[in-house]
Amino acid sequence: MSVGLDHDTAEFATATISRWWCRMGSQTYPEARELLIMADSGGSNSSRTRLWKVALQRLADHTGLRLSIFHFPPGTSKWNKIEHRMFCHITANWRGKPLTSHEVIVNLIGNTTTKTGLTIQAELDTGKYPTGIQVSDEDLAQVCIEKAEFHGEWNYRISPRPK
């Protein structure tokens, strides 16, 4: 989990995915050729956010992975079982503790465990993620995107561009 100091943007979201892939995912799944990303329908990783798609293209190019992005329908992020399983334990772990610094927050998140074996790794992301970045039609047209059969407006695949 990334704890950011700057804005929650599409670039912050993709930086978090990239960091996870480089530090954990690629070691756990060395033969992977595709990565499934489940996202909610609002905010920085919305299916309508042009910068999200452009940033995902850069991630696909960097990793060589085909990215399958599936968005939960609006108002249904509670269906994300992993997220809800994780956050209920994080909030229980820091209940009653003053969140006085980023270090305290990262340590409380990172020291969250459950009896069933859930462990969470957390780190501070000190990157700068400016808001208001505009994506041109030309930049968006460079994204190798393919709509999924089911709700292609919400679900799609982004392939690495040929080198």
Summary of the structure (lengths in Angstrom):
residues: 163
radius of gyration: 16.8
end to end distance: 31.2
largest distance: 52.1
contacts: 434
relative contact order: 0.22
helix: 40%
strand: 16%
